Amino acid sequence: MSGNTSDHPSFRAPRGNQAFELNFECANRSDVELAFRRVVDHGGAPIASPAETGWGHFTVFFADPEGNIHSLFAVLPR
């Protein structure tokens, strides 16, 4: 990615524990909660309960089996 981001410094820095993050958009709050239950039922580890964020999303965080943290979110209506 360095070549695609004007050699951004973050691509030159040594990597820490978090290798990557995926964010999955859902249609609404109910879909976030349903998807979260499915993820946990299939081995995901809950990190933070579903909550409204200051940036206008309903979001929940979970970790995959390798410990990478990901999120499920729905954009809240304005």
N, C-alpha and C positions, 0 to 999 in steps of 0.2 A: 504493500500500500504506500510505501514511502514515495515512490515515483509518481503516484497519483495524487499526493497531498503536498506537493512542493517540499518534499523532504522534511515533513513536520517532525519536530523533536521527539514526540511521543513514540515514533517508530524507530528512533535510534537509542532510546533508553532501555536498560535491561528490564525484562518482564518480571512481574511479581507473581503472586498466586493466582489472580484472576486472569484466565487466558482469553476469555471473550464473554460477551453478554448478548443475549437475544431478547428482544421485546416483541411480544405478540399482541396485536391489537384485536380486541373483541368488539362486537357490535354494541353491547350495553353491559350494565352492572351485573345482571343475572348471568350473562355468558361468561364474565370474568370469574364469578363464584363457581359456576359449573365446571369451567375448564380447570380452575385451581383444584377442585375436589378430584378431578380425574388425574391431574398431575401427581397429587399426593398419593392417591390410591395406587399409582403405578411406580412409586419409588422416589418421587421428588420430595425434598425436605422443605417444609414451610420456613420462611425466613421472617416475613412480616405479614400481618393480617391485612385483608383487603381494606383500603382506606382511600378517602378523597385526598388528593395532593394539592399543594399550592399552585401547581402548574396546570390545573384543570382536568386531571385524569382521575379515574377510579382505578387504583393499581394494587397489585399484590406481588410480592417477591418470593421466589423459591430457588432452591439450589438443585442442580442436577447431581447424579451420582459421583461426579468428579469434583464437586464443590463449587462449580461456577454458578453465579447468581444471575437469574433471569427474571423477567417480569411479564405479567399479563395486564393489559390495561384497556379501558374504554374511555374515550373522550367524553367528558361531561357536557351536557347541553348548557348553553349560556343563558 
